[in-house]
Structure formats: C-alpha cells, structure tokens
Amino acid sequence: MALIVHKYGGTSMGSTERIRNVAKRVAKWVRAGHQLVVVPSAMSGETNRLLGLAKELSPEVVTPTIQRELDAIAATGEQVSVGLLSIALQNEGLEAVSYSGWQVPIRTDQSYTKARIQSIDDTKVRADLAAGKVVVITGFQGVDDDGNVTTLGRGGSDTSAVAIAAAMKADECLIYTDVDGVYTTDPRIVPEARRLHTISFEEMLEMASLGSKVLQIRSVEFAGKYRVPLRVLSSFTPWDIDIHEEAKSGTLITFEEDEKMEQAVVSGIAFNRDEAKVTLLGVPDKPGIAFQILGPVADANIDIDVIIQNVSHDGKTDFSFTVHRNDYARTLDLLKNTVGPAVQAAEVLGDPKICKVSIVGIGMKSHVGIAAKMFRCLSEEAINIQMISTSEIKTSVVIDEKYMELAVRALHKAFDLDQVAA
C-alpha cells in the first residue's frame, strides 16, 4: 500500500461531470490498494469571479486590510470544491472527508495573497487514512497564527499538494492538469513543441520561475527540498485507463541527471508576459544606492526580478529592474513619491509592455556559446534586447512584449527543440 497525493486543477474540477470523473479516478487508485489524499483547486474561473466582485467594490490601491478580506473571499472557491468532491467520492462507495486549510491545520505566515507555508499538522489526516477514508484538503490556503485565513498566491494548490506530500512523506505526488506533461515550450505558440518524458528539478525550477505555468515555483522548491517524487500528467485521459499505464504517463520531474534521459543542451523555452520595467535615471553612483532603492521595494512586499545598473557617468548612473505587472502601479508610485526623491533621482520611468523570454537546460553547464547563439537568433529577427539575466542553466532576456511569440518560435527552432532527442 502506497500513500499517494493527487492534485487536480481548476479545469479538472470545472463541472459536476468532471468532478464525477475525478472521483472515479481516485476510486480506481483506492481500489488498487493505495491511501489517497486529494487536493483540488477551485472550479475553473471561480477565483477570478470572486476577486472580480471584490474589485468592483474596491478598484483602487489594495491595502493590507483589504488583502485580508481578499484571502477570505478567494479561499471559498476551494472550500466548495472539496465538499463537492467528497460527496462524489461517497457516491462512488468510498468513505471521504473534506478539510479546509485551517482545519488541518496548514500554518502560514501573514503575507496575505502570497503566504508561505510554515508547518502542517497531519495528525487528523493520518487518523482518517488509517480508518480507510479518502481525505480531501483545500489547496491554495492555510491559516496564520492569529487565525486569519491566508492564500498562497495563484497556482498555490500545487504548493499545498507538494507540501502535504512532503509532510506526510508520501510515496508520490501526482499533479493532474489540463496538459499531459511539461513541454519544450507552450504548444499554443509553437505547435511543434514536444512533451518531455523527464526533466530535472533544477530545470523545472528555472522553467517555473521564468513563466512556465505548468507548476507553481514554490511547489517545485518544496519537491526539491524534501525529495518528493513528482509527476505532471493529464486529468483528461479516460478515468478508467490502466493504472500502471497512468502511473508512467506525463512528465517525471527527477532528482538525478541521467544522460540517457534528455540529450538536448537546451530543454525548453520559457516566457512571461506578466512583467513590467521601472527605471530611475540619474541616481548618485555611490555605495549603498542599490539598497536605498530596493530596500523600500522589498519592505512593500514587492518581488523584484531582473536588475541592471548602468556604467557611471559624472558620478551618476541609471538603475532598472523588473516586477510583476500586478505590482507595477504600486512600484511606480513608491519610486516617484518616496524612493526617487530620497535618492535624488533625476527621473522615474516605467514600461508595463515588456516580457521575458528564457532558454533553460542542464546541458548549458558544459557547453559554451549558448547565450551567443540566442542573441544571434534574436538579432536575425531584429528583436532588441533591453535586459539580460543569466545563471548556470538559463539565459533570460527582457524584450518588447509585441515580439514575444516571434522570439519564442525563433529560439525553439534555433535550438532544434522540435526534433526528437536521439
């Protein structure tokens, strides 16, 4: 008997018929002798609907007190899902019980709308599993030390599932989604994109951080840190597919680098439309200036991505960085009204119409000239590079948003990602 965690995305839970199919699939795994913990997302579109109602009432700047209420509102989507799935499982003849994050409890910090999990008390869950029940737990949410409901940010159900699998030392965590695995890039942009049978945790971590929407980055971090076996597979295969075939489908995210798995130097092309760039012109080029600029941004709980500081001229320099587009207005306001005047910046500029395109691959560690090949490819398409960021296994560029799809298609072809690995 194995302890398995299943996670189902919003499209998998999108209607009562789909929820019935999820229940039938879970029942198949239970009848094969496994203990099951299931973590479903809210029904497709439900979280957007709920937050849309809140935005109608408060369209202006979101304060911390409003963020608290947004979490209380958004968390209800998953609470509906676990109740419906538990009912469907009971109609399949299984004993099932649902829990919200605060009932388990899943403890988080107080960062509303993007809280981080601190601990999980699995006592109640283990008792239910020992009694032969299927346990259904809300994804995306937890509770802080003051008893407030918190949410983990978009895609947070992935993180919930992997964290639960880690806490309970599950044998496997299966992430069921609307795609059948991890692809070399988004097939909607590049029809020739291929599904990868395996990908390393290191590569998946970069892909997730760079805009691949298959898994939330924190779920990959959890899986890597706690060595949780993780597989991404489709919930739209027939529920009665042979369980052994299903267990080997999709993409396995591996701990080991096996030369036989994927031979490509570059494994995938990631991209992110949700970027915005801000620039402070003419700031003093002196020790501590980066902290003076970025410290207040961090204190405002705004995540920073790519950073560039230009060469000094006459004791002045220009300082640019990118943030999530949702944080753009807040960041620009902070820089214009607080940070800019404090550091004596000549001007503050912003550009919300940029994107980031990245190449990722373990093979980049041992091959030279990969970045140069990327830059040549973009040059041949007359695409201007605004910012560059690199690590051992990735190179990212910030470009004008209107060139994103062209860049992704050109790079996918340049690195032969449409070719099946030998």
Solvent accessible surface area in square Angstrom, and as a share of the most:
residue,aa,sasa,rsa
1,M,182,0.81
2,A,23,0.18
3,L,18,0.09
4,I,5,0.03
5,V,0,0.00
6,H,0,0.00
7,K,16,0.07
8,Y,0,0.00
9,G,10,0.09
10,G,20,0.19
11,T,45,0.26
12,S,3,0.02
13,M,0,0.00
14,G,26,0.25
15,S,42,0.27
16,T,84,0.49
17,E,98,0.44
18,R,101,0.37
19,I,5,0.03
20,R,123,0.45
21,N,56,0.29
22,V,5,0.03
23,A,1,0.00
24,K,59,0.25
25,R,5,0.02
26,V,0,0.00
27,A,0,0.00
28,K,34,0.14
29,W,7,0.02
30,V,36,0.20
31,R,151,0.55
32,A,54,0.42
33,G,32,0.31
34,H,46,0.21
35,Q,51,0.23
36,L,1,0.00
37,V,0,0.00
38,V,0,0.00
39,V,0,0.00
40,P,0,0.00
41,S,16,0.10
42,A,6,0.05
43,M,48,0.21
44,S,63,0.41
45,G,48,0.46
46,E,42,0.19
47,T,18,0.10
48,N,93,0.48
49,R,131,0.48
50,L,19,0.10
51,L,51,0.25
52,G,32,0.31
53,L,89,0.44
54,A,13,0.10
55,K,138,0.58
56,E,136,0.61
57,L,160,0.79
58,S,36,0.23
59,P,85,0.53
60,E,134,0.60
61,V,110,0.63
62,V,60,0.35
63,T,58,0.34
64,P,97,0.61
65,T,100,0.58
66,I,52,0.26
67,Q,44,0.19
68,R,99,0.36
69,E,80,0.36
70,L,30,0.15
71,D,1,0.01
72,A,44,0.34
73,I,62,0.32
74,A,3,0.02
75,A,1,0.00
76,T,54,0.32
77,G,2,0.02
78,E,6,0.03
79,Q,59,0.26
80,V,77,0.44
81,S,0,0.00
82,V,5,0.03
83,G,26,0.25
84,L,60,0.30
85,L,0,0.00
86,S,6,0.04
87,I,104,0.53
88,A,13,0.10
89,L,0,0.00
90,Q,97,0.43
91,N,125,0.64
92,E,43,0.19
93,G,68,0.65
94,L,25,0.12
95,E,104,0.47
96,A,12,0.09
97,V,38,0.22
98,S,37,0.24
99,Y,27,0.10
100,S,11,0.07
101,G,0,0.00
102,W,124,0.43
103,Q,65,0.29
104,V,3,0.02
105,P,27,0.17
106,I,0,0.00
107,R,88,0.32
108,T,1,0.00
109,D,36,0.19
110,Q,94,0.42
111,S,33,0.22
112,Y,35,0.13
113,T,39,0.23
114,K,56,0.24
115,A,0,0.00
116,R,133,0.49
117,I,24,0.12
118,Q,117,0.52
119,S,59,0.38
120,I,31,0.16
121,D,68,0.35
122,D,27,0.14
123,T,98,0.57
124,K,86,0.36
125,V,1,0.01
126,R,101,0.37
127,A,63,0.48
128,D,16,0.08
129,L,9,0.05
130,A,86,0.67
131,A,63,0.49
132,G,56,0.54
133,K,62,0.26
134,V,3,0.01
135,V,0,0.00
136,V,0,0.00
137,I,1,0.01
138,T,0,0.00
139,G,0,0.00
140,F,13,0.05
141,Q,1,0.00
142,G,1,0.01
143,V,8,0.05
144,D,0,0.00
145,D,114,0.59
146,D,105,0.54
147,G,50,0.48
148,N,22,0.11
149,V,36,0.21
150,T,0,0.00
151,T,3,0.02
152,L,0,0.00
153,G,13,0.13
154,R,137,0.50
155,G,40,0.39
156,G,0,0.00
157,S,6,0.04
158,D,10,0.05
159,T,1,0.01
160,S,0,0.00
161,A,0,0.00
162,V,0,0.00
163,A,3,0.02
164,I,1,0.01
165,A,1,0.01
166,A,15,0.11
167,A,40,0.31
168,M,4,0.02
169,K,172,0.73
170,A,10,0.08
171,D,81,0.42
172,E,37,0.17
173,C,0,0.00
174,L,0,0.00
175,I,1,0.01
176,Y,0,0.00
177,T,21,0.12
178,D,76,0.39
179,V,57,0.32
180,D,57,0.30
181,G,1,0.01
182,V,1,0.00
183,Y,48,0.18
184,T,0,0.00
185,T,7,0.04
186,D,29,0.15
187,P,54,0.34
188,R,211,0.77
189,I,14,0.07
190,V,5,0.03
191,P,106,0.66
192,E,101,0.45
193,A,12,0.09
194,R,38,0.14
195,R,73,0.27
196,L,3,0.02
197,H,123,0.55
198,T,20,0.12
199,I,4,0.02
200,S,12,0.08
201,F,20,0.08
202,E,67,0.30
203,E,12,0.05
204,M,0,0.00
205,L,63,0.31
206,E,31,0.14
207,M,4,0.02
208,A,12,0.09
209,S,46,0.30
210,L,6,0.03
211,G,11,0.10
212,S,20,0.13
213,K,148,0.63
214,V,34,0.19
215,L,3,0.02
216,Q,29,0.13
217,I,58,0.29
218,R,24,0.09
219,S,0,0.00
220,V,2,0.01
221,E,73,0.33
222,F,41,0.17
223,A,0,0.00
224,G,28,0.26
225,K,152,0.64
226,Y,109,0.41
227,R,139,0.51
228,V,5,0.03
229,P,47,0.30
230,L,0,0.00
231,R,26,0.09
232,V,0,0.00
233,L,2,0.01
234,S,13,0.09
235,S,14,0.09
236,F,95,0.40
237,T,47,0.27
238,P,93,0.58
239,W,95,0.33
240,D,91,0.47
241,I,31,0.16
242,D,81,0.42
243,I,27,0.14
244,H,132,0.59
245,E,103,0.46
246,E,3,0.01
247,A,29,0.23
248,K,164,0.70
249,S,36,0.23
250,G,7,0.06
251,T,0,0.00
252,L,52,0.26
253,I,1,0.01
254,T,12,0.07
255,F,62,0.26
256,E,114,0.51
257,E,107,0.48
258,D,61,0.32
259,E,148,0.66
260,K,180,0.76
261,M,69,0.31
262,E,41,0.18
263,Q,104,0.46
264,A,33,0.26
265,V,37,0.21
266,V,3,0.02
267,S,5,0.03
268,G,0,0.00
269,I,2,0.01
270,A,2,0.02
271,F,24,0.10
272,N,22,0.11
273,R,101,0.37
274,D,51,0.26
275,E,8,0.04
276,A,0,0.00
277,K,38,0.16
278,V,0,0.00
279,T,16,0.09
280,L,0,0.00
281,L,48,0.24
282,G,16,0.15
283,V,0,0.00
284,P,22,0.14
285,D,61,0.32
286,K,98,0.42
287,P,132,0.83
288,G,45,0.43
289,I,5,0.03
290,A,40,0.31
291,F,157,0.65
292,Q,71,0.32
293,I,0,0.00
294,L,29,0.14
295,G,10,0.10
296,P,44,0.28
297,V,0,0.00
298,A,61,0.48
299,D,128,0.66
300,A,32,0.25
301,N,70,0.36
302,I,6,0.03
303,D,99,0.51
304,I,49,0.25
305,D,62,0.32
306,V,7,0.04
307,I,82,0.42
308,I,51,0.26
309,Q,76,0.34
310,N,73,0.38
311,V,120,0.69
312,S,42,0.27
313,H,136,0.61
314,D,148,0.77
315,G,45,0.44
316,K,92,0.39
317,T,4,0.02
318,D,41,0.21
319,F,3,0.01
320,S,16,0.10
321,F,0,0.00
322,T,0,0.00
323,V,2,0.01
324,H,73,0.33
325,R,73,0.27
326,N,130,0.67
327,D,18,0.09
328,Y,34,0.13
329,A,75,0.58
330,R,81,0.29
331,T,0,0.00
332,L,31,0.15
333,D,81,0.42
334,L,36,0.18
335,L,0,0.00
336,K,106,0.45
337,N,102,0.52
338,T,75,0.44
339,V,2,0.01
340,G,4,0.04
341,P,85,0.54
342,A,73,0.57
343,V,6,0.03
344,Q,132,0.59
345,A,23,0.18
346,A,84,0.65
347,E,88,0.40
348,V,19,0.11
349,L,78,0.39
350,G,35,0.34
351,D,45,0.23
352,P,46,0.29
353,K,138,0.58
354,I,0,0.00
355,C,0,0.00
356,K,5,0.02
357,V,0,0.00
358,S,0,0.00
359,I,0,0.00
360,V,0,0.00
361,G,0,0.00
362,I,31,0.16
363,G,16,0.16
364,M,21,0.10
365,K,92,0.39
366,S,92,0.59
367,H,93,0.41
368,V,146,0.84
369,G,48,0.46
370,I,21,0.11
371,A,33,0.25
372,A,59,0.45
373,K,64,0.27
374,M,0,0.00
375,F,61,0.25
376,R,135,0.49
377,C,14,0.08
378,L,1,0.00
379,S,77,0.50
380,E,132,0.59
381,E,67,0.30
382,A,87,0.67
383,I,8,0.04
384,N,111,0.57
385,I,47,0.24
386,Q,59,0.26
387,M,6,0.02
388,I,77,0.39
389,S,31,0.20
390,T,87,0.50
391,S,52,0.34
392,E,123,0.55
393,I,3,0.02
394,K,22,0.09
395,T,4,0.02
396,S,2,0.01
397,V,1,0.00
398,V,1,0.00
399,I,0,0.00
400,D,48,0.25
401,E,47,0.21
402,K,151,0.64
403,Y,73,0.28
404,M,3,0.01
405,E,70,0.31
406,L,63,0.31
407,A,0,0.00
408,V,0,0.00
409,R,105,0.38
410,A,16,0.12
411,L,0,0.00
412,H,2,0.01
413,K,152,0.64
414,A,32,0.24
415,F,21,0.09
416,D,86,0.44
417,L,1,0.01
418,D,48,0.25
419,Q,107,0.47
420,V,126,0.73
421,A,36,0.28
422,A,131,1.01
